[in-house]
């Protein structure tokens, strides 16, 4: 449960990407081909979210294995 709460907090802390009317009409295709890497806090939060997601997945598999045996 702790990992689940931490994932929710990490996702909520990530900076919002602003969308305008042109991305709504084009479907965000311009963002698909942009080559900007996230830097600073945004990159850190993405890494934290990925790590917490992997931990959640591993814990889920471990609990299934333990409950089956």
C-alpha positions in Angstrom: 0.0 0.0 0.0 2.9 2.3 0.7 4.2 1.9 -2.8 0.8 2.7 -4.3 0.5 5.9 -2.3 4.0 6.9 -3.3 3.2 6.3 -7.0 0.1 8.6 -6.7 2.2 11.3 -5.0 4.9 11.0 -7.6 2.5 11.3 -10.5 0.7 14.3 -8.9 4.0 16.1 -8.3 5.1 15.9 -12.0 4.9 19.2 -13.8 1.9 19.6 -16.1 2.5 19.9 -19.8 0.4 22.8 -21.1 -1.8 22.1 -24.1 -3.3 24.7 -26.3 -5.9 24.7 -29.0 -3.4 23.7 -31.8 -2.5 20.5 -30.0 -6.1 19.7 -29.5 -6.8 20.0 -33.2 -3.6 18.3 -34.4 -3.7 15.5 -31.8 -0.3 16.5 -30.3 1.7 15.3 -33.3 4.2 18.1 -32.8 5.0 16.8 -29.4 5.6 13.3 -30.8 8.6 14.4 -32.8 10.1 16.9 -30.4 13.5 15.9 -29.3 13.6 17.8 -26.0 14.8 15.8 -23.0 13.3 16.5 -19.6 15.8 18.2 -17.3 16.0 18.8 -13.6 13.0 18.1 -11.5 10.9 16.7 -14.3 13.6 14.1 -15.2 14.0 13.2 -11.5 10.2 12.7 -11.1 10.0 10.6 -14.2 12.8 8.3 -12.9 11.1 8.1 -9.5 7.8 7.1 -11.1 9.4 4.4 -13.2 11.2 3.0 -10.2 8.1 3.0 -8.1 6.2 1.3 -10.9 8.8 -1.4 -11.2 8.7 -2.0 -7.5 4.9 -2.2 -7.6 5.0 -4.8 -10.4 7.6 -6.9 -8.6 5.7 -6.8 -5.3 2.5 -7.8 -7.2 4.2 -10.8 -8.7 5.8 -11.8 -5.4 2.4 -11.6 -3.7 0.8 -13.8 -6.3 3.6 -16.3 -6.0 3.4 -16.4 -2.2 -0.4 -16.8 -2.2 -0.2 -19.6 -4.7 2.2 -21.6 -2.6 
